[in-house]
Amino acid sequence: MTNLKGVQYSFKEEWGAERYHVLDQLMAMQGTNKEGKPILTLKCDAEKSEQFRAGNPAIVPGYYMNKRIWISVLLEEEQDKDLIRSLIHHAYVEAKNKLPKYKQKELGTF
């Protein structure tokens, strides 16, 4: 994810989570759920969030996040790498769109 323009990495030790921001907007976290299973939690449009969850049992409400605008992908269950890349791209766009216009222009188009 850090190869996307403007994406910055941080590690939140108390959560054991790798975090990815588009400048100052959180777009993704990778860690584990309460069962210790690997998950990727991604920012998501509210309507698409419902659609993704309804159509795929490996996509669940965002773990420890606002369930309306975050989804979590159960990485052991979801093997479609193209889908995961697509969801990461969507999270990037969602986070980028929350930035002020001048910061969005700095990042250019994706």
Buried (B, 14 or more C-beta within 10 A) or exposed (E): BEEBEBBEEEEEEEEEBBBBBBBEBBBBBBBBBEEEEEBBBBBBBEEBBBEBBEEBEBBBBBBBBEBEBBBBBBBEEBEEEEBBEEBBEBBBBBBBEBBEEEBBEEBEEE
